[in-house]
Amino acid sequence: MPTYNEADNIELVIDRVRASVPALDVLVVDDSSPDGTGEIADKVAGHDAKVQVLHRPAKAGLGVAYLAGFGWGMEHGYDVLIEMDADGSHLPEQLPRLLEALHGADLVLGARWVRDGRVMNWPRRRELLSRGGNAYVRLALGLPLHDATSGFRAFRRTTLEGVDLESVTSQGYCFQVDLARRTLAAGFTVAEVPITFVEREYGESKMNGPIVREALIQVSRWALAHRIAQARRLISGRQVGG
């Protein structure tokens, strides 16, 4: 769980994760939150050996925090790595359904925009932004996914090892799309399970205009590269058959 200024949420979310799936270990990746989130996580870790805290020197973006967490997890020998928000919007009680689906997939997405998936307490503008963004991802990149921007997901270790994490530089929405497209391109299986996404009650959302613009620009670049590659394959095939 990456954190930045989640002092009002972090302890409760950790407790809910531990109660939902007691076998899970929790790693909090804190980017030196000025509100003391890291210190609260340290306090929890002090009395729960299944909670660890990775302190980073400064806020460097969601993607960088997730990559640091994945790296830590793989270095410590974990075979399954889960990413989720620390603000309570991803319900820890739904973790078992992601883990169950992982028996038949290499990556499981907790999806809002599938049958039985839903969001609660979102303004209409935010819902339209998310639905529209995912529709654009499907059309532009040809990904057979309904919620490629979801940040509630479970990876097999082998999946992360097979997608060249060292070359990932994307952030925010873009980071989630990037890992989903890399997973599919590498030949891995992706499953989507319905979740209920609940808007945070405490603290401020990290979503902003620059994050949305980055995602739009980067997805468009990937789409252009995808179309060029398709055209080259078509031309090459005609020449071979010609």
C-alpha positions in Angstrom: 0.0 0.0 0.0 1.6 3.3 -1.1 0.9 6.2 1.2 1.2 9.9 1.3 -0.8 11.8 4.0 -3.1 9.0 5.0 -2.8 9.4 8.8 -6.6 9.2 9.1 -6.9 6.0 7.2 -3.8 3.8 7.4 -4.2 2.0 10.8 -7.9 1.1 10.1 -7.2 -0.1 6.6 -4.3 -2.3 7.9 -6.5 -3.7 10.6 -9.2 -4.6 8.0 -6.7 -6.2 5.7 -5.3 -8.4 8.5 -8.8 -9.3 9.6 -10.0 -10.2 6.1 -7.0 -12.4 5.2 -4.9 -13.1 8.3 -2.3 -15.0 6.3 -1.4 -11.8 4.3 1.6 -9.7 5.1 1.3 -6.0 4.6 3.9 -3.6 3.3 3.3 0.1 3.6 5.4 2.2 1.2 5.4 5.7 2.7 6.8 8.7 0.8 7.8 10.7 3.9 4.2 11.8 4.6 4.3 15.1 6.5 1.2 14.2 8.4 2.9 11.3 10.2 1.5 8.4 8.2 4.8 6.6 8.3 5.1 6.9 12.0 1.6 5.5 12.5 2.5 2.6 10.3 5.7 2.0 12.3 3.6 1.8 15.4 1.3 -0.8 13.9 4.4 -2.8 12.7 5.8 -2.6 16.1 3.1 -4.9 17.5 2.3 -6.9 14.4 5.1 -8.9 12.8 3.1 -9.3 9.6 3.2 -5.5 8.9 6.3 -3.9 7.4 7.0 -0.3 6.5 9.3 0.9 3.6 10.2 4.6 4.1 11.1 6.6 1.0 12.9 9.9 1.2 10.3 12.0 -0.7 7.1 11.9 -2.8 8.1 10.6 -6.2 4.8 9.4 -7.7 2.5 6.4 -7.4 4.3 4.3 -10.0 7.6 4.7 -8.3 6.2 3.7 -4.9 4.5 0.6 -6.4 7.7 -0.4 -8.1 9.6 -0.1 -4.8 7.0 -2.2 -3.1 7.1 -4.9 -5.8 10.9 -4.9 -5.7 10.8 -5.3 -1.9 8.3 -8.1 -2.1 10.2 -10.1 -4.7 13.5 -9.6 -2.9 11.8 -11.2 0.2 10.5 -14.2 -1.7 6.8 -13.5 -2.0 4.9 -15.4 -4.8 1.8 -13.2 -4.8 1.9 -9.4 -4.6 -1.2 -7.3 -4.2 -1.6 -3.6 -4.7 -4.3 -1.5 -3.2 -5.1 2.0 -2.0 -4.6 2.9 1.7 -7.6 5.3 1.8 -10.3 2.7 2.3 -11.7 3.0 -1.3 -10.5 -0.6 -2.0 -12.4 -2.7 0.4 -10.1 -5.2 2.2 -13.1 -7.5 2.7 -13.0 -8.1 -1.1 -9.4 -9.4 -1.1 -10.5 -13.1 -1.0 -12.2 -12.8 -4.3 -9.0 -11.5 -6.0 -7.0 -14.2 -4.5 -9.5 -16.9 -5.5 -9.5 -15.7 -9.1 -5.7 -15.8 -9.1 -5.9 -19.6 -9.2 -6.8 -19.3 -12.9 -4.9 -16.1 -13.9 -1.6 -14.4 -13.8 -3.0 -11.0 -12.9 -6.4 -10.2 -11.4 -8.0 -6.8 -11.6 -10.6 -5.6 -9.1 -13.0 -4.1 -11.7 -15.6 -1.4 -11.2 -17.0 -1.4 -14.8 -18.0 -5.0 -15.1 -21.3 -6.8 -14.1 -21.8 -6.5 -10.3 -19.0 -3.9 -10.0 -19.9 -0.5 -8.8 -18.8 2.8 -7.2 -20.2 4.5 -4.2 -20.3 8.2 -3.4 -18.6 9.3 -6.6 -19.6 12.5 -8.4 -21.0 12.0 -11.8 -18.0 13.8 -13.4 -15.5 11.4 -11.8 -17.5 8.4 -13.0 -17.7 9.7 -16.5 -13.9 10.4 -16.5 -13.1 6.8 -15.4 -15.6 5.1 -17.7 -14.4 7.3 -20.6 -10.8 6.7 -19.9 -11.2 3.0 -19.8 -13.2 3.0 -23.1 -10.4 5.0 -24.7 -7.9 2.5 -23.5 -9.9 -0.4 -25.0 -10.3 1.3 -28.3 -6.8 2.8 -28.6 -4.8 -0.1 -27.4 -7.1 -3.0 -28.2 -7.0 -4.3 -24.6 -9.9 -6.7 -23.8 -10.3 -5.1 -20.3 -13.1 -3.1 -18.7 -11.1 -1.5 -16.0 -7.5 -1.2 -16.9 -7.0 1.8 -14.6 -8.0 -0.1 -11.5 -5.4 0.0 -8.7 -6.8 -2.9 -6.8 -5.1 -6.0 -8.3 -3.2 -9.2 -7.5 -0.1 -10.3 -9.4 1.8 -13.6 -9.5 5.5 -13.0 -9.0 6.2 -14.7 -12.3 4.0 -12.0 -14.0 6.0 -9.1 -12.6 9.2 -10.9 -13.5 8.0 -11.2 -17.1 7.0 -7.6 -17.8 10.4 -5.8 -17.5 9.6 -3.6 -14.5 12.9 -1.8 -14.9 11.7 0.0 -18.0 8.4 1.2 -16.4 8.4 5.0 -15.9 4.6 5.8 -16.0 2.6 7.1 -13.1 -1.0 7.2 -11.8 -3.7 6.0 -14.1 -1.0 5.5 -16.7 1.0 3.1 -14.5 -2.0 0.8 -14.1 -2.7 0.7 -17.8 1.0 0.2 -18.5 1.3 -2.9 -16.4 -2.0 -4.3 -17.7 -0.9 -3.9 -21.4 2.6 -5.3 -20.6 1.0 -8.3 -18.9 -1.2 -9.1 -21.9 1.6 -8.5 -24.4 3.8 -11.0 -22.6 1.2 -13.7 -23.0 -0.1 -13.8 -19.5 -3.7 -14.2 -18.5 -5.7 -11.3 -17.0 -9.0 -11.8 -15.1 -11.4 -9.1 -13.9 -13.5 -9.6 -10.8 -16.2 -7.2 -9.7 -15.5 -4.9 -6.7 -17.3 -2.1 -5.0 -15.2 1.1 -4.9 -16.1 3.5 -2.1 -15.0 7.1 -2.2 -12.7 8.0 0.6 -14.2 9.5 3.8 -11.0 11.1 5.1 -8.1 12.9 3.5 -7.8 14.3 0.0 -7.7 12.4 -3.3 -4.4 12.4 -5.2 -6.2 12.5 -8.6 -5.5 15.8 -10.4 -5.3 17.3 -13.9 -1.7 16.5 -14.6 -2.2 12.8 -13.8 -5.2 12.7 -16.2 -3.2 14.5 -18.9 -0.2 12.2 -18.5 -2.5 9.2 -19.0 -4.2 10.6 -22.1 -0.9 11.6 -23.7 0.9 8.3 -22.9 -1.9 6.1 -23.9 -2.1 7.9 -27.2 1.6 7.4 -27.7 1.3 3.7 -27.0 -1.7 3.5 -29.4 0.3 5.1 -32.2 3.2 2.7 -31.6 0.7 -0.2 -31.6 -0.8 0.9 -34.9 2.6 1.4 -36.5 3.7 -2.1 -35.4 0.4 -3.6 -36.8 1.0 -1.8 -40.1 4.6 -3.1 -40.3 3.5 -6.7 -39.6 0.8 -6.4 -42.3 3.4 -5.1 -44.9 5.9 -7.8 -43.9 3.2 -10.5 -44.3 2.3 -9.3 -47.7 5.9 -9.2 -48.8 6.5 -12.8 -47.5 3.4 -14.0 -49.2 4.0 -12.0 -52.4 
